[in-house]
Amino acid sequence: MLLWGFVLFAVAGFVYRRARVAGARVKSMAGTPTLPIGQLEEMRRQVVRPHAEGGFRRVTEVVGVAQPGPGGPLISELGKIPCVWYSYRIRRRSYYHNHHGDRHKRWETVAEGSSSEVFPLTDRWGWTIGVLPAGARVEGVDQPVDRYERDFRPEPVEVFGVRLPSRRGTLGFQYEERVIRPGTWLYVLGEARDVDGPLTIARPEDGRDFVIAAKPEGELRAKDTTRYRLLLTGAIAALVSGLACLVAGFWLF
């Protein structure tokens, strides 16, 4: 009983940390203003600095339409789809037999990646800001590739030239890819800056949330608020249960 109490305390701590992350996301979105890109450009020009570029930084939200860069749209890795950003992952489904002969299955990621090229975002007034997607939490975008392909391949085992029954192998592969297509309406929460010259929005240097979403801010906030409440309730429930187990354990002891 005492052991269960300590386990539930550990669970409560883990879930509470997840709840704090969700709560911080809600607070970040609620406390950050959505500014027109033209206003950011005006604020940038008013910054007093020793050089022409590099002195402006502001955490903000912007909304607009994704556009391909000067070199044209990117081509996604798996679906070969024209886009401004893509992310892909390939997972292998495998099996193995333990020393008791029981068969088990597992997933492992064999390849993954995402594009990091800056793409323009144009608001309804025609102003443009570059979006540097590296490190962003991307939500609500298209997922044109999401398929599982069977590919049964036992791994050969040979001992002194003798082929033995295989105890492990591959069952298949899961292919997943997300893309942001040109013309997609986006909400972006990040740090606007001009460190590299033109105004861009990227991941804040202080580690605050960086979001690129094809969803309205209100929908994102509602989702994270629900997640925060559920996690906090779970943490409290685990804490109370852990206390009950400890009290019961000491009482019985």
FENDA-V945297 format. One record per backbone hydrogen bond with DSSP energy under -0.5 kcal/mol. NH is the residue of the N-H (numbers start at 1). CO is the residue of the C=O. If there is no record, write none. Layout:
# FENDA-V945297
((NH;CO) (NH;CO))
This chain:
# FENDA-V945297
((5;1) (6;2) (7;3) (8;4) (9;5) (10;6) (11;7) (12;8) (13;9) (14;10) (15;11) (16;12) (17;13) (18;14) (19;15) (20;16) (21;17) (22;18) (23;19) (24;20) (25;21) (26;22) (27;23) (28;24) (29;25) (30;26) (31;27) (32;28) (32;29) (33;31) (35;33) (35;61) (40;36) (41;37) (42;38) (43;39) (44;40) (45;41) (46;42) (47;44) (49;47) (54;194) (58;192) (60;190) (61;33) (62;188) (64;186) (65;122) (66;184) (67;120) (69;72) (72;69) (74;83) (76;81) (80;76) (83;74) (84;180) (85;180) (87;178) (88;113) (89;176) (90;111) (91;174) (92;108) (93;172) (94;92) (94;106) (95;169) (96;104) (97;167) (98;102) (101;98) (104;96) (106;94) (108;92) (110;90) (111;90) (113;88) (115;86) (119;131) (120;67) (121;129) (122;65) (123;127) (126;123) (129;121) (130;199) (131;119) (132;130) (132;201) (133;131) (136;133) (137;210) (138;136) (139;212) (142;179) (145;177) (146;144) (147;175) (149;173) (150;148) (151;171) (153;170) (155;168) (156;154) (157;164) (159;162) (162;159) (163;161) (164;157) (169;95) (170;153) (171;93) (172;93) (173;149) (174;91) (175;147) (175;173) (176;89) (177;145) (178;87) (179;142) (180;85) (181;179) (183;66) (184;181) (186;64) (187;213) (188;62) (189;211) (190;60) (190;188) (191;202) (192;58) (192;190) (193;200) (194;56) (197;194) (198;196) (200;193) (201;130) (202;191) (207;204) (211;189) (212;137) (213;187) (214;139) (220;216) (221;217) (222;218) (223;219) (224;220) (225;221) (226;222) (227;223) (228;224) (229;225) (230;226) (231;227) (232;228) (233;229) (234;230) (235;231) (236;232) (237;233) (238;234) (239;235) (240;236) (241;237) (242;238) (243;239) (244;240) (245;241) (246;242) (247;243) (248;244) (249;245) (250;246) (251;247) (252;248) (253;249))
